[in-house]
């Protein structure tokens, strides 16, 4: 027997309704904000992620699934959604269309990391990207969309963390102050943080190692080094969120794990899914499109792991509604009855009635038992006697009542009862 690869998971038929609920909710909330879906390939040229995600990130250094294809080209499975969307935006000349361009995606992503609660080596993301809006209102809209998505799922107890990490003009001053603070502690820090010291010291604040987190407690804050533009942007964002009644926590250690962020960064976190409690995170990335060879177009977005959201819903005992149940089961009593059942089932399905028939040559008693297990509301019995009389027996499985219905009226009768 060949087993499933480590860090992956089957979504079984009995569980798929949960995924459908989350995905349907994501699409509905995105539609309310006038977002359209974009779909990009599962794999891209590795260079895209090296340039887009950043060569100092754990994703690029440790977690990407990278291989050479038969043409000798370096290919990587997508580790996150934004870089592929930016590549598509540039390659397809979407900047020449109407801006802002508001998009969402639901996609698998792949990261070779230690599997943990709600985070697998293949997991799935609902993501949002808005290209073209540079003002704080766009940041606020993305955050409000994220809040509405979480609320529509019925998830409670999730806290919004907010920070600004500045831009290319004010970040260098912060980086120098941070390096000055960290330099005496370098010998006590983990190897990853030491390697980041010269390349990207900001990322050190994202380290989850206990010894590094303790050192970072007294580190300088990005908000104390913001230029006038970044400070004005951040203050305006907070004022919009305040006006909309959105509660948030200012978190000076929040920097996010990807190199392309600038100005606003945010996360929705919960304590109900373990220490790695982020269920949705994002921010602004005004220079990414230009850095990947496109025009200078500002952008903001977020990503949310679907597995993590489902785990949170499970841990908080949020009941996910089942999908619409089976409406009619047609039990064929003999060969002629099964043939008639097959034809009737096709007619009912064309008219929108969810219908099932026997595929296992069960006895009538066994078919009734099966119909009960699959939740059929009505069972239609067809045998030689019913075919001869021209009347079918219909049993209501909810109250056990039965009645006979003329063959030429059965479709209309069931449609009226169920649709």
Order of alpha helices (4+ residues) and beta strands (2+ residues): alpha-beta-beta-alpha-beta-beta-alpha-beta-beta-alpha-beta-alpha-alpha-alpha-alpha-beta-beta-beta-alpha-beta-alpha-beta-alpha-beta-alpha-beta-alpha-beta-beta-alpha
